[in-house]
Amino acid sequence: MENNMIQNQGYKAKLEEINRLADAIEQQRSNLQETAALDAGFPVKITGIEVDLAVDHLRTIKEEISWVENGKPYGTVATIFAYDAPTVVLAKLGGSALLTGNRLRFGVSSQTPKTAAILAEICQSFKTIEPMIGLDNREFGKRCVEDNDVRVLFISGASAVGEIYRKQHRSFDKLFFAGPGGMPAAIVFKDADVQAASRFIARRAFINAGQYCTTLKKVYIHRSIYEAVREKILDTVQDMKVGDPFDPDIEIGPILVERTRKIVENALEKCQPANLITGSINEHVIHPLVLETQKTRIPDLELFGPFLLLKPFDDSDQAVSELVQTRYGFLLAFFGILISGTLTSPDLVIKGWIAGFLGLFLAYAITVSIVRPLLGMAGLLDRLAAEGVTFEQHFSIAPNTVPSMKSLFT
């Protein structure tokens, strides 16, 4: 029946093209690993997982046909790939464009010129995928604003970048922005599973040296379990292998993007007098930085890189109140039972659940079709778990504490 639907709806040829894109990416796996290591210091282990995710996504994209079969193409979808996970984004946006009859036009971060060349080679035989390599990203964005054929723009970067395009939103039918999101947070309540919370937090904070916009940057931990969680986070972090990105066992390579190093150095300065528990900066090599503060309010930063700040709390409402005092939307992970009243704060529901979890969905899932959200950074973590980098997340929600997702939109 499924095959009949695919045939009847005219998707057979589109799926063949999408599988051809998957083949092209797969054939360039080793080259993508090499160029990511040379451009940004990304470990071949991490880039290999990204490539596998991209290929898996394209191979199973027929699952999305029911979402788009009655839709109409927008026209041209434009994007600038960030320097992290560009192959995953190509698979999502390129696969969706091929499935829905749209055209994809993309630029690539100036931080990854070698990777850009490989991506252009991958796409050269696809008439509806148009790489714009070597063009300054500001000029690329300007042209997108001025080109009436560009109906959808997907952009990522710092909030200042998002603000520039927000002012031009009338130039597009849809405008998606995925940014670093301030300091993605976790909150650990007193009845949380210490082992599960600690491993998840450490892995989520430092995967690929914290160079994804969903990596955690600050953690509020109930004081009754603070020492236990702190100790286990440190144990996990100290087991992480830092070094040559071409070594297949290395999890964290050198930080070759100067802007990211400066962001991390600035965060260390801004977060004083927090104590540095572990980690160090030695030119390009940054061992995971874990800091702690007892009473000082955590600064409201937009942060990228291998940085995690821990803070104990006694009162859940007070911790939540501090958590939502931010200019940015953020991703929120939580552990333990949410006590009635704790997360009923409208600010936390709106900023944490919509800007956080939906922000993750928008950043890595929504294109011109509705794409499966688990193939974003959450999916990358799942794949790492399958590779032996294990973690768990255990939490439960007290009844009537958080509204259903449906109720947020109706």
KAGI-V424157 format. One line per field, one symbol per residue. ss: DSSP state (h for helix, s for strand, l for the rest). phi: phi as a letter, one per 40 degrees, with the letter a starting at -180 (. if undefined). burial: 1 if it has 24 or more other C-alpha atoms within 12 Angstrom, else 0. A space follows every 50 residues. Layout:
BEGIN
ss->???
phi->???
burial->???
END
This chain:
BEGIN
ss->lhhhhhhhlllhhhhhhhhhhhhhhhhlhhhhhhhhhhhhlllhhhhhhh hhhhhhhhhlhhhhhhhhlllllllssssssllllhhhhhhhhhhhhhhh llssssssllllhhhhhhhhhhhlllllssslllllhhhhhhhhhhllls ssssssslhhhhhhhhllhhhllsssssslllllsssslllllhhhhhhh hhhhhhhhhhlllllllssssshhhhhhhhhhhhhhhhlllsllllllll lslllllhhhhhhhhhhhhhllllssssssssllssssssssslllllll llllllsssssssllhhhhhhhhllllllllssssssslllllllhhhhh hhhhhhhhhhhhhhlslllsllhhhlhhhhhhhhhhllllllllssslll lllllhhhll
phi->.ccccccccgcdcccccccccdccccccdccccccccccbgccccccccc cccccdcccbccccdccbcbcbcchcbbabccccfccccdcccccccccb gcbbbbbbdccbcccdcccccdcccbcbbbcbcgcdcccdcccccccccc bbbbbbicdccdcdcdcbcccbcabbbbbdggbdbbbbccbccccccccc cccccbdffgbbcbccbabbbcdcbdcccdcccccccccccbiccccccc bbcccccddcdccccccdcccccdcccahabbfccbcdcbbabcbccccc bbbahcaabbacabbcccccdcdccacbcacbbbbhcccdhcbcddcccc cccccccccccccbbcbcbcbccccccccccdccccchccabbbaabcdg cbccccccbb
burial->00000000001001101111110111011111111111111111111111 11111111111111100100001111111111111111111111111111 11111111111111111111111001011111100010011011100001 11111111100100100010010111111111111111111111111111 11111111111111111111111011011101110111011111110101 11111110011011101100100101111000011111111111001111 11111111111110011011111111011111111111100111101111 11111111111111111111111111111111110000101111100000 0100000000
END
